[in-house]
């Protein structure tokens, strides 16, 4: 079943494109840029986001083939309405030199193994822990927010060479991280079928 787009969303994207020409971006990059901007009403993301179209194409194929989606916090999960996600934060505990978010990443990695899509929108320590693991992800959407560690963890993600969506600045957050994943979910698979369950409302 195709996703039903609310008229308010259609008008929002029309206004976005009237203010910003996104046509030079390749298809999946454009989809991610537009949906992130739409989620935050922040046009600066057009120049702040960093991604590679070839990575997105491979991640899109993995996602539509049923690859697991792992999130760092429930707020990210709440924004992803068309796919079940894995979040182990409730099971995690902090320890010496280990935050709950980092422990949750360890638990999730043990559960899903390689090939997952990781969506990190809150905790820089979650992203740092993921980079320390041999996770072999299909994609890392690394968009944690904050003045401590956020920009640095995203820079480390880009330096890692892993397939990724990140941004240069300190901004980010659960809503924009979920939006980046949703852009790949909403973009049709090569056979024209949508991914995940139909969405009831915006």
GROMACS elastic network, one bead per residue, 0.5 to 0.9 nm:
[ bonds ]
;  ai    aj funct       b0    kb
    1     4     6  0.88901   500
    1   193     6  0.79443   500
    1   194     6  0.71888   500
    1   197     6  0.79127   500
    1   198     6  0.61744   500
    2   193     6  0.76066   500
    2   194     6  0.62054   500
    2   198     6  0.68036   500
    2   199     6  0.87976   500
    3   186     6  0.75356   500
    3   194     6  0.75290   500
    3   197     6  0.87978   500
    3   198     6  0.57379   500
    3   199     6  0.60731   500
    3   200     6  0.83945   500
    4   198     6  0.80497   500
    4   199     6  0.71563   500
    4   200     6  0.77821   500
    4   201     6  0.80606   500
    4   202     6  0.89237   500
    5     8     6  0.83586   500
    5     9     6  0.65806   500
    5    10     6  0.68253   500
    5   201     6  0.83953   500
    5   202     6  0.76892   500
    6     9     6  0.53372   500
    6    10     6  0.64724   500
    6    11     6  0.88702   500
    6   201     6  0.76743   500
    6   202     6  0.68026   500
    7    11     6  0.61580   500
    7    12     6  0.84864   500
    8    11     6  0.51729   500
    8    12     6  0.60904   500
    8    13     6  0.87176   500
    9    13     6  0.62380   500
    9    14     6  0.85412   500
    9    38     6  0.87576   500
    9   202     6  0.79975   500
   10    13     6  0.53322   500
   10    14     6  0.62214   500
   10    15     6  0.87788   500
   11    15     6  0.62187   500
   11    16     6  0.85325   500
   12    15     6  0.52483   500
   12    16     6  0.61555   500
   12    17     6  0.87345   500
   12    38     6  0.73264   500
   13    17     6  0.61347   500
   13    18     6  0.84721   500
   13    34     6  0.77464   500
   13    35     6  0.85977   500
   13    38     6  0.70736   500
   14    17     6  0.52993   500
   14    18     6  0.62049   500
   14    19     6  0.88376   500
   15    19     6  0.63683   500
   15    20     6  0.86121   500
   16    19     6  0.53080   500
   16    20     6  0.60600   500
   16    21     6  0.85268   500
   16    34     6  0.78354   500
   16    37     6  0.81234   500
   16    38     6  0.74007   500
   16    41     6  0.85238   500
   16    43     6  0.82033   500
   17    21     6  0.57225   500
   17    22     6  0.67229   500
   17    23     6  0.87888   500
   17    34     6  0.84362   500
   18    21     6  0.70734   500
   19    43     6  0.85453   500
   20    23     6  0.89862   500
   20    43     6  0.74934   500
   20    46     6  0.86187   500
   21    24     6  0.73958   500
   22    25     6  0.58489   500
   22    30     6  0.62576   500
   22    33     6  0.81448   500
   22    34     6  0.75961   500
   22    46     6  0.82518   500
   23    26     6  0.76972   500
   23    27     6  0.85842   500
   23    30     6  0.73378   500
   24    30     6  0.81186   500
   25    28     6  0.81303   500
   25    29     6  0.59942   500
   25    30     6  0.50255   500
   25    31     6  0.87484   500
   25    33     6  0.86882   500
   26    29     6  0.55041   500
   26    30     6  0.58465   500
   26    31     6  0.85829   500
   26    53     6  0.67860   500
   27    30     6  0.51683   500
   27    31     6  0.62220   500
   27    32     6  0.88368   500
   27    53     6  0.80044   500
   28    32     6  0.62456   500
   28    33     6  0.85402   500
   28    53     6  0.64839   500
   28    56     6  0.64577   500
   28    57     6  0.71571   500
   28    60     6  0.84929   500
   28   183     6  0.77574   500
   28   184     6  0.71358   500
   28   187     6  0.76333   500
   29    32     6  0.52067   500
   29    33     6  0.60709   500
   29    34     6  0.84871   500
   29    51     6  0.71773   500
   29    52     6  0.74140   500
   29    53     6  0.59010   500
   29    56     6  0.73656   500
   30    33     6  0.51108   500
   30    34     6  0.59537   500
   30    35     6  0.84380   500
   31    34     6  0.53438   500
   31    35     6  0.61323   500
   31    36     6  0.85480   500
   31   180     6  0.82511   500
   31   183     6  0.55153   500
   31   184     6  0.74427   500
   31   186     6  0.88608   500
   31   187     6  0.75088   500
   32    35     6  0.52993   500
   32    36     6  0.60295   500
   32    37     6  0.84617   500
   32   165     6  0.89291   500
   32   179     6  0.74072   500
   32   180     6  0.50972   500
   32   181     6  0.77839   500
   32   182     6  0.81563   500
   32   183     6  0.51648   500
   32   184     6  0.72047   500
   33    36     6  0.53230   500
   33    37     6  0.61161   500
   33    38     6  0.84902   500
   33    45     6  0.69524   500
   33    46     6  0.59759   500
   33    49     6  0.73584   500
   33   180     6  0.76524   500
   33   183     6  0.85520   500
   34    37     6  0.51471   500
   34    38     6  0.59704   500
   34    39     6  0.86056   500
   34    43     6  0.88973   500
   34    45     6  0.88496   500
   34    46     6  0.79752   500
   34   180     6  0.89862   500
   34   183     6  0.83440   500
   35    39     6  0.61134   500
   35    40     6  0.87209   500
   35   176     6  0.80479   500
   35   179     6  0.56773   500
   35   180     6  0.65379   500
   35   182     6  0.78545   500
   35   183     6  0.60983   500
   36    39     6  0.51394   500
   36    40     6  0.64211   500
   36    41     6  0.82619   500
   36    42     6  0.82312   500
   36    45     6  0.72821   500
   36    46     6  0.88350   500
   36   175     6  0.81471   500
   36   176     6  0.51540   500
   36   177     6  0.76701   500
   36   178     6  0.84898   500
   36   179     6  0.53538   500
   36   180     6  0.58660   500
   36   183     6  0.82802   500
   37    40     6  0.53048   500
   37    41     6  0.53412   500
   37    42     6  0.52042   500
   37    43     6  0.57325   500
   37    44     6  0.78909   500
   37    45     6  0.61236   500
   37    46     6  0.74322   500
   37   176     6  0.79187   500
   37   179     6  0.87894   500
   38    41     6  0.52345   500
   38    42     6  0.74016   500
   38    43     6  0.85044   500
   38   176     6  0.87932   500
   38   179     6  0.83818   500
   39    42     6  0.80985   500
   39   175     6  0.64264   500
   39   176     6  0.59730   500
   39   179     6  0.64724   500
   40    43     6  0.83863   500
   40    45     6  0.88703   500
   40   175     6  0.75569   500
   40   176     6  0.67140   500
   42    45     6  0.62002   500
   42    46     6  0.85437   500
   43    46     6  0.59441   500
   43    47     6  0.83001   500
   44    47     6  0.58182   500
   44    48     6  0.62203   500
   44    49     6  0.87252   500
   45    49     6  0.55792   500
   45   167     6  0.78064   500
   46    49     6  0.61832   500
   47    50     6  0.80467   500
   47   167     6  0.87439   500
   48   166     6  0.84291   500
   48   167     6  0.52266   500
   48   168     6  0.55831   500
   48   169     6  0.67118   500
   49   165     6  0.71460   500
   49   166     6  0.57561   500
   49   168     6  0.66645   500
   49   169     6  0.87148   500
   50   158     6  0.83853   500
   50   164     6  0.80067   500
   50   165     6  0.58615   500
   50   166     6  0.52592   500
   50   167     6  0.54110   500
   50   168     6  0.73631   500
   51    54     6  0.89632   500
   51    55     6  0.76184   500
   51    56     6  0.77148   500
   51   163     6  0.80237   500
   51   164     6  0.60992   500
   51   166     6  0.67109   500
   51   167     6  0.85098   500
   52    55     6  0.53563   500
   52    56     6  0.64142   500
   52    57     6  0.88447   500
   52   163     6  0.77629   500
   52   164     6  0.76429   500
   52   165     6  0.78582   500
   53    57     6  0.61615   500
   53    58     6  0.87641   500
   54    57     6  0.50969   500
   54    58     6  0.64506   500
   54    59     6  0.86370   500
   54   163     6  0.89675   500
   55    58     6  0.53243   500
   55    59     6  0.61183   500
   55    60     6  0.84741   500
   55   138     6  0.83156   500
   55   139     6  0.74223   500
   55   162     6  0.89951   500
   55   163     6  0.54553   500
   55   164     6  0.72129   500
   56    60     6  0.57887   500
   56    61     6  0.84602   500
   56   139     6  0.77102   500
   56   163     6  0.78571   500
   56   164     6  0.81158   500
   56   165     6  0.84952   500
   56   184     6  0.79908   500
   57    60     6  0.50881   500
   57    61     6  0.63068   500
   57    62     6  0.87393   500
   58    61     6  0.51801   500
   58    62     6  0.63068   500
   58    63     6  0.86589   500
   58   138     6  0.73722   500
   58   139     6  0.85224   500
   59    62     6  0.50111   500
   59    63     6  0.60297   500
   59    64     6  0.85592   500
   59    67     6  0.89398   500
   59   117     6  0.75034   500
   59   138     6  0.53513   500
   59   139     6  0.57594   500
   59   163     6  0.82238   500
   59   184     6  0.82082   500
   60    63     6  0.50828   500
   60    64     6  0.61694   500
   60    65     6  0.84821   500
   60   138     6  0.88848   500
   60   184     6  0.57767   500
   60   185     6  0.75708   500
   60   187     6  0.83024   500
   60   189     6  0.76911   500
   61    64     6  0.52414   500
   61    65     6  0.60846   500
   61    66     6  0.88036   500
   61    67     6  0.89341   500
   61   189     6  0.72215   500
   61   190     6  0.84048   500
   62    66     6  0.64536   500
   62    67     6  0.54478   500
   62    68     6  0.88813   500
   62   115     6  0.78778   500
   62   116     6  0.82433   500
   62   117     6  0.83941   500
   62   138     6  0.68269   500
   63    66     6  0.52723   500
   63    67     6  0.50037   500
   63    68     6  0.74844   500
   63    69     6  0.80000   500
   63   116     6  0.83675   500
   63   117     6  0.74718   500
   63   138     6  0.83936   500
   63   184     6  0.77834   500
   63   185     6  0.73333   500
   63   195     6  0.78532   500
   64    67     6  0.73176   500
   64   184     6  0.87341   500
   64   185     6  0.74397   500
   64   188     6  0.86537   500
   64   189     6  0.64613   500
   64   194     6  0.80239   500
   64   195     6  0.55828   500
   64   196     6  0.79890   500
   65   195     6  0.86484   500
   66    69     6  0.88183   500
   66   195     6  0.86166   500
   66   196     6  0.87208   500
   67   115     6  0.66407   500
   67   116     6  0.55063   500
   67   117     6  0.69564   500
   67   138     6  0.81382   500
   68    83     6  0.89639   500
   68    84     6  0.81229   500
   68    85     6  0.69591   500
   68    86     6  0.75136   500
   68   112     6  0.68854   500
   68   115     6  0.76295   500
   68   117     6  0.62257   500
   68   118     6  0.84570   500
   69    83     6  0.78125   500
   69    84     6  0.72772   500
   69    85     6  0.50287   500
   69    86     6  0.62095   500
   69    87     6  0.89771   500
   69   112     6  0.88663   500
   69   116     6  0.58123   500
   69   118     6  0.59208   500
   69   119     6  0.72820   500
   70    77     6  0.84979   500
   70    85     6  0.55527   500
   70    87     6  0.60675   500
   70    88     6  0.87741   500
   70   105     6  0.85960   500
   70   108     6  0.71192   500
   70   109     6  0.86484   500
   70   112     6  0.82985   500
   70   116     6  0.69709   500
   70   117     6  0.61577   500
   70   119     6  0.60229   500
   70   120     6  0.82823   500
   71    74     6  0.73570   500
   71    75     6  0.88180   500
   71    76     6  0.62273   500
   71    77     6  0.62568   500
   71    85     6  0.66919   500
   71    86     6  0.61165   500
   71    87     6  0.53377   500
   71    88     6  0.83616   500
   71   105     6  0.86192   500
   71   108     6  0.88757   500
   71   117     6  0.86072   500
   71   118     6  0.59522   500
   71   120     6  0.57697   500
   71   121     6  0.79592   500
   71   178     6  0.88678   500
   72    75     6  0.85835   500
   72    76     6  0.71616   500
   72    77     6  0.83116   500
   72    86     6  0.85308   500
   72    87     6  0.60454   500
   72    88     6  0.76592   500
   72    89     6  0.69611   500
   72   101     6  0.66844   500
   72   102     6  0.87784   500
   72   104     6  0.73392   500
   72   105     6  0.70792   500
   72   118     6  0.80794   500
   72   119     6  0.66826   500
   72   120     6  0.51963   500
   72   121     6  0.69454   500
   72   122     6  0.69347   500
   72   123     6  0.72224   500
   72   126     6  0.67012   500
   72   127     6  0.86512   500
   73    76     6  0.56437   500
   73    77     6  0.67567   500
   73    78     6  0.89686   500
   73    87     6  0.63486   500
   73    88     6  0.81655   500
   73    89     6  0.64835   500
   73   101     6  0.80204   500
   73   120     6  0.77218   500
   73   121     6  0.76799   500
   73   122     6  0.69129   500
   73   123     6  0.83132   500
   73   174     6  0.78966   500
   74    78     6  0.60322   500
   74    79     6  0.87139   500
   74    87     6  0.67381   500
   74    89     6  0.80215   500
   74   174     6  0.88257   500
   75    78     6  0.50659   500
   75    79     6  0.66110   500
   75   121     6  0.86240   500
   75   122     6  0.86467   500
   75   174     6  0.59130   500
   75   175     6  0.76704   500
   75   178     6  0.86491   500
   76    79     6  0.53093   500
   76    80     6  0.67535   500
   76   119     6  0.75245   500
   76   120     6  0.76845   500
   76   121     6  0.66268   500
   76   122     6  0.82011   500
   76   173     6  0.84354   500
   76   175     6  0.65210   500
   76   176     6  0.86945   500
   76   177     6  0.68392   500
   76   178     6  0.54031   500
   77    80     6  0.52861   500
   77    81     6  0.77342   500
   77    83     6  0.89886   500
   77    84     6  0.81134   500
   77    85     6  0.62798   500
   77    86     6  0.80740   500
   77    87     6  0.75863   500
   77   119     6  0.89078   500
   77   174     6  0.85367   500
   77   178     6  0.73081   500
   78    81     6  0.67229   500
   78   178     6  0.82741   500
   79   174     6  0.77617   500
   79   175     6  0.64960   500
   79   177     6  0.86928   500
   79   178     6  0.53475   500
   79   179     6  0.73085   500
   79   182     6  0.82567   500
   80    83     6  0.64115   500
   80    84     6  0.79527   500
   80    85     6  0.79839   500
   80   178     6  0.57346   500
   80   179     6  0.77054   500
   80   181     6  0.74307   500
   80   182     6  0.63242   500
   80   185     6  0.89743   500
   81    84     6  0.78186   500
   81   182     6  0.81971   500
   81   196     6  0.85129   500
   81   197     6  0.79189   500
   81   198     6  0.84321   500
   81   199     6  0.65619   500
   81   200     6  0.89499   500
   82   182     6  0.79831   500
   82   185     6  0.73869   500
   82   186     6  0.86209   500
   82   195     6  0.73301   500
   82   198     6  0.63638   500
   82   199     6  0.62996   500
   83   185     6  0.82302   500
   83   195     6  0.79577   500
   83   196     6  0.51434   500
   83   197     6  0.66159   500
   84   196     6  0.83347   500
   86   108     6  0.69561   500
   86   111     6  0.88570   500
   86   112     6  0.84370   500
   87    90     6  0.77519   500
   87    91     6  0.88693   500
   87   104     6  0.74048   500
   87   105     6  0.83899   500
   87   108     6  0.69405   500
   88    91     6  0.53813   500
   88    92     6  0.64224   500
   88   101     6  0.86052   500
   88   103     6  0.84820   500
   88   105     6  0.72361   500
   88   106     6  0.88556   500
   88   107     6  0.64114   500
   88   108     6  0.59542   500
   89    92     6  0.50998   500
   89    93     6  0.81700   500
   89   100     6  0.66804   500
   89   101     6  0.62319   500
   89   102     6  0.88681   500
   89   103     6  0.78033   500
   89   105     6  0.80210   500
   89   107     6  0.86891   500
   89   108     6  0.89277   500
   90    93     6  0.82678   500
   90   100     6  0.87212   500
   90   104     6  0.79076   500
   91   100     6  0.87554   500
   91   103     6  0.87486   500
   91   104     6  0.70106   500
   91   107     6  0.81535   500
   92    99     6  0.86666   500
   92   100     6  0.52908   500
   92   101     6  0.72612   500
   92   102     6  0.83533   500
   92   103     6  0.54923   500
   92   104     6  0.50196   500
   92   105     6  0.87207   500
   92   106     6  0.89409   500
   92   107     6  0.75293   500
   93    98     6  0.84306   500
   93    99     6  0.73084   500
   93   101     6  0.83576   500
   93   103     6  0.65329   500
   93   104     6  0.78810   500
   94    97     6  0.81199   500
   94    98     6  0.55454   500
   94   101     6  0.80304   500
   94   102     6  0.82609   500
   94   103     6  0.69354   500
   95    99     6  0.65067   500
   95   100     6  0.77636   500
   95   103     6  0.85357   500
   96    99     6  0.80848   500
   98   101     6  0.81648   500
   98   102     6  0.61708   500
   98   103     6  0.65864   500
   98   125     6  0.84908   500
   99   102     6  0.51818   500
   99   103     6  0.62848   500
   99   104     6  0.85747   500
   99   125     6  0.70268   500
   99   126     6  0.82009   500
  100   103     6  0.50510   500
  100   104     6  0.60324   500
  100   105     6  0.86752   500
  100   125     6  0.89123   500
  100   126     6  0.85412   500
  101   104     6  0.50289   500
  101   105     6  0.64175   500
  101   106     6  0.88802   500
  101   123     6  0.65852   500
  101   124     6  0.86637   500
  101   125     6  0.64808   500
  101   126     6  0.51215   500
  101   127     6  0.88964   500
  101   129     6  0.85801   500
  102   105     6  0.51491   500
  102   106     6  0.65326   500
  102   107     6  0.88659   500
  102   123     6  0.84026   500
  102   124     6  0.88952   500
  102   125     6  0.56545   500
  102   127     6  0.77886   500
  102   128     6  0.76897   500
  102   129     6  0.53856   500
  102   130     6  0.77802   500
  103   106     6  0.50509   500
  103   107     6  0.63134   500
  103   108     6  0.86477   500
  103   126     6  0.79794   500
  103   129     6  0.80973   500
  104   107     6  0.50591   500
  104   108     6  0.60919   500
  104   109     6  0.85009   500
  104   126     6  0.77226   500
  105   108     6  0.50592   500
  105   109     6  0.59964   500
  105   110     6  0.85503   500
  105   126     6  0.61137   500
  105   127     6  0.83341   500
  105   129     6  0.67628   500
  105   130     6  0.64410   500
  106   109     6  0.51693   500
  106   110     6  0.62745   500
  106   111     6  0.86968   500
  106   129     6  0.75275   500
  106   130     6  0.76777   500
  106   133     6  0.80424   500
  107   110     6  0.52207   500
  107   111     6  0.63391   500
  107   112     6  0.89173   500
  108   112     6  0.61335   500
  108   113     6  0.80581   500
  109   112     6  0.53792   500
  109   113     6  0.53233   500
  109   114     6  0.77201   500
  109   116     6  0.88151   500
  109   130     6  0.83217   500
  109   133     6  0.82738   500
  109   135     6  0.68201   500
  110   113     6  0.58283   500
  112   115     6  0.81420   500
  112   116     6  0.68722   500
  113   116     6  0.71980   500
  113   135     6  0.67244   500
  113   136     6  0.82214   500
  113   137     6  0.86866   500
  114   134     6  0.81212   500
  114   135     6  0.52962   500
  114   136     6  0.50080   500
  114   137     6  0.57498   500
  114   138     6  0.78728   500
  115   135     6  0.75901   500
  115   136     6  0.59055   500
  115   139     6  0.80612   500
  116   135     6  0.82074   500
  116   136     6  0.78940   500
  116   137     6  0.51194   500
  116   138     6  0.54173   500
  116   139     6  0.71048   500
  116   140     6  0.86104   500
  117   137     6  0.59679   500
  117   138     6  0.53410   500
  117   140     6  0.59400   500
  117   141     6  0.76325   500
  117   181     6  0.87078   500
  118   130     6  0.88110   500
  118   137     6  0.71534   500
  118   138     6  0.80806   500
  118   139     6  0.62981   500
  118   141     6  0.59780   500
  118   142     6  0.78458   500
  119   139     6  0.84159   500
  119   140     6  0.61125   500
  119   142     6  0.62730   500
  119   143     6  0.78923   500
  119   174     6  0.88147   500
  119   177     6  0.62332   500
  119   178     6  0.71154   500
  119   180     6  0.86428   500
  119   181     6  0.72933   500
  120   123     6  0.69667   500
  120   124     6  0.80794   500
  120   126     6  0.71203   500
  120   127     6  0.65775   500
  120   140     6  0.76473   500
  120   141     6  0.60148   500
  120   142     6  0.50100   500
  120   143     6  0.59167   500
  120   144     6  0.60244   500
  120   173     6  0.82687   500
  120   174     6  0.74968   500
  120   177     6  0.65185   500
  120   178     6  0.86134   500
  121   124     6  0.82968   500
  121   141     6  0.78927   500
  121   142     6  0.64457   500
  121   145     6  0.67460   500
  121   172     6  0.65862   500
  121   175     6  0.74923   500
  121   176     6  0.72887   500
  121   177     6  0.50492   500
  121   178     6  0.75981   500
  122   125     6  0.89804   500
  122   126     6  0.81753   500
  122   143     6  0.73560   500
  122   145     6  0.58168   500
  122   146     6  0.82227   500
  122   150     6  0.88160   500
  122   172     6  0.79188   500
  122   173     6  0.54256   500
  122   174     6  0.58461   500
  122   177     6  0.86721   500
  123   126     6  0.53146   500
  123   127     6  0.69164   500
  123   128     6  0.89068   500
  123   143     6  0.88742   500
  123   144     6  0.55330   500
  123   145     6  0.72217   500
  123   146     6  0.84131   500
  123   149     6  0.87528   500
  123   150     6  0.76810   500
  123   173     6  0.88149   500
  124   127     6  0.51745   500
  124   128     6  0.62009   500
  124   129     6  0.86465   500
  124   142     6  0.85803   500
  124   143     6  0.85251   500
  124   144     6  0.55939   500
  124   145     6  0.74675   500
  124   146     6  0.81361   500
  124   148     6  0.80967   500
  124   149     6  0.57552   500
  124   150     6  0.51309   500
  124   151     6  0.84309   500
  124   152     6  0.83522   500
  124   153     6  0.58634   500
  124   154     6  0.80281   500
  125   129     6  0.60394   500
  125   130     6  0.85194   500
  125   149     6  0.77329   500
  125   150     6  0.85521   500
  125   153     6  0.78062   500
  126   129     6  0.51596   500
  126   130     6  0.62325   500
  126   131     6  0.87353   500
  126   144     6  0.88358   500
  127   130     6  0.50763   500
  127   131     6  0.63045   500
  127   132     6  0.87753   500
  127   140     6  0.87948   500
  127   142     6  0.67177   500
  127   143     6  0.89007   500
  127   144     6  0.78976   500
  127   150     6  0.89558   500
  127   153     6  0.64648   500
  127   154     6  0.78265   500
  127   157     6  0.78134   500
  128   131     6  0.52154   500
  128   132     6  0.64936   500
  128   153     6  0.59877   500
  128   154     6  0.87235   500
  128   156     6  0.79705   500
  128   157     6  0.81670   500
  129   132     6  0.50696   500
  129   133     6  0.66082   500
  130   133     6  0.52770   500
  130   134     6  0.79721   500
  130   135     6  0.70040   500
  131   134     6  0.75967   500
  131   135     6  0.78664   500
  131   156     6  0.80563   500
  131   157     6  0.69886   500
  131   160     6  0.75198   500
  131   162     6  0.88500   500
  132   135     6  0.85465   500
  133   136     6  0.85606   500
  134   137     6  0.86712   500
  136   139     6  0.86400   500
  136   162     6  0.79968   500
  137   140     6  0.66061   500
  137   162     6  0.75404   500
  137   163     6  0.75350   500
  138   162     6  0.85805   500
  138   163     6  0.68351   500
  138   164     6  0.86649   500
  139   162     6  0.73321   500
  139   163     6  0.50144   500
  139   164     6  0.53086   500
  139   165     6  0.76373   500
  140   157     6  0.83576   500
  140   162     6  0.73690   500
  140   163     6  0.62939   500
  140   165     6  0.63065   500
  140   166     6  0.82277   500
  141   163     6  0.87176   500
  141   164     6  0.56322   500
  141   166     6  0.62143   500
  141   177     6  0.64884   500
  141   178     6  0.87740   500
  141   180     6  0.72850   500
  141   181     6  0.74502   500
  142   153     6  0.83818   500
  142   154     6  0.63491   500
  142   157     6  0.74701   500
  142   164     6  0.70169   500
  142   165     6  0.60247   500
  142   166     6  0.50535   500
  142   167     6  0.78598   500
  142   172     6  0.87503   500
  142   177     6  0.72388   500
  143   150     6  0.79312   500
  143   151     6  0.89212   500
  143   154     6  0.71694   500
  143   165     6  0.76328   500
  143   166     6  0.55519   500
  143   167     6  0.65621   500
  143   170     6  0.87667   500
  143   171     6  0.77100   500
  143   173     6  0.61227   500
  143   174     6  0.78466   500
  143   176     6  0.73437   500
  143   177     6  0.56896   500
  144   149     6  0.88479   500
  144   150     6  0.56264   500
  144   151     6  0.81281   500
  144   153     6  0.82952   500
  144   154     6  0.78096   500
  144   166     6  0.88179   500
  144   170     6  0.78711   500
  144   171     6  0.73747   500
  144   172     6  0.53417   500
  144   173     6  0.53289   500
  144   174     6  0.75156   500
  144   177     6  0.78980   500
  145   148     6  0.86063   500
  145   149     6  0.85948   500
  145   150     6  0.55012   500
  145   151     6  0.79221   500
  145   169     6  0.87879   500
  145   170     6  0.57052   500
  145   174     6  0.83460   500
  146   149     6  0.70351   500
  146   150     6  0.53698   500
  146   151     6  0.78624   500
  146   170     6  0.56397   500
  146   171     6  0.64653   500
  146   172     6  0.77993   500
  146   173     6  0.83983   500
  147   150     6  0.63834   500
  147   151     6  0.77360   500
  147   170     6  0.61482   500
  147   171     6  0.84368   500
  148   151     6  0.78617   500
  148   152     6  0.82336   500
  148   170     6  0.84870   500
  149   152     6  0.51159   500
  149   153     6  0.57997   500
  149   154     6  0.84782   500
  149   170     6  0.84458   500
  150   153     6  0.53096   500
  150   154     6  0.63196   500
  150   155     6  0.86590   500
  150   169     6  0.81659   500
  150   170     6  0.56363   500
  150   171     6  0.79380   500
  150   172     6  0.85631   500
  151   154     6  0.51945   500
  151   155     6  0.61548   500
  151   156     6  0.86753   500
  151   167     6  0.78834   500
  151   168     6  0.62679   500
  151   169     6  0.57026   500
  151   171     6  0.80862   500
  152   155     6  0.50580   500
  152   156     6  0.62512   500
  152   157     6  0.86749   500
  152   168     6  0.88782   500
  152   170     6  0.85727   500
  153   156     6  0.50185   500
  153   157     6  0.62498   500
  153   158     6  0.88356   500
  154   158     6  0.63935   500
  154   159     6  0.86426   500
  154   166     6  0.60935   500
  154   167     6  0.67957   500
  154   168     6  0.70236   500
  154   169     6  0.87003   500
  154   170     6  0.88838   500
  155   158     6  0.51960   500
  155   159     6  0.62443   500
  155   160     6  0.86629   500
  155   166     6  0.82653   500
  155   167     6  0.83143   500
  155   168     6  0.70746   500
  156   160     6  0.60765   500
  157   160     6  0.51216   500
  157   161     6  0.71875   500
  157   162     6  0.69591   500
  157   163     6  0.89056   500
  157   164     6  0.74042   500
  157   166     6  0.77248   500
  158   161     6  0.59332   500
  158   162     6  0.71177   500
  158   163     6  0.84345   500
  158   164     6  0.71936   500
  158   165     6  0.85787   500
  158   166     6  0.74469   500
  159   162     6  0.80943   500
  160   163     6  0.88560   500
  161   164     6  0.81782   500
  165   180     6  0.79800   500
  166   172     6  0.89327   500
  167   170     6  0.80086   500
  167   171     6  0.79919   500
  167   172     6  0.77355   500
  168   171     6  0.83992   500
  169   172     6  0.80350   500
  172   175     6  0.79933   500
  172   176     6  0.61324   500
  172   177     6  0.71799   500
  173   176     6  0.56700   500
  173   177     6  0.62042   500
  173   178     6  0.86625   500
  174   177     6  0.51774   500
  174   178     6  0.60672   500
  174   179     6  0.84567   500
  175   178     6  0.52693   500
  175   179     6  0.60797   500
  175   180     6  0.87567   500
  176   180     6  0.62235   500
  176   181     6  0.87919   500
  177   180     6  0.52527   500
  177   181     6  0.66244   500
  177   182     6  0.87126   500
  178   181     6  0.52220   500
  178   182     6  0.60621   500
  178   183     6  0.86367   500
  179   183     6  0.61221   500
  179   184     6  0.88888   500
  180   183     6  0.52373   500
  180   184     6  0.69793   500
  181   184     6  0.53934   500
  181   185     6  0.63921   500
  181   186     6  0.87621   500
  182   186     6  0.58603   500
  182   187     6  0.83304   500
  183   186     6  0.53070   500
  183   187     6  0.61437   500
  184   187     6  0.52410   500
  184   188     6  0.81482   500
  184   195     6  0.87728   500
  185   188     6  0.74518   500
  185   189     6  0.87079   500
  185   194     6  0.71733   500
  185   195     6  0.55544   500
  185   196     6  0.72664   500
  186   189     6  0.88933   500
  186   194     6  0.63636   500
  186   195     6  0.68098   500
  186   196     6  0.88099   500
  187   192     6  0.89006   500
  187   193     6  0.89593   500
  187   194     6  0.69289   500
  187   195     6  0.80831   500
  188   191     6  0.75685   500
  188   192     6  0.51569   500
  188   193     6  0.54658   500
  188   195     6  0.70763   500
  189   192     6  0.51713   500
  189   193     6  0.54471   500
  189   194     6  0.61597   500
  189   195     6  0.72335   500
  190   193     6  0.74954   500
  191   194     6  0.89368   500
  194   197     6  0.85096   500
  194   198     6  0.85871   500
  195   198     6  0.85027   500
  196   199     6  0.88419   500
  199   202     6  0.74891   500
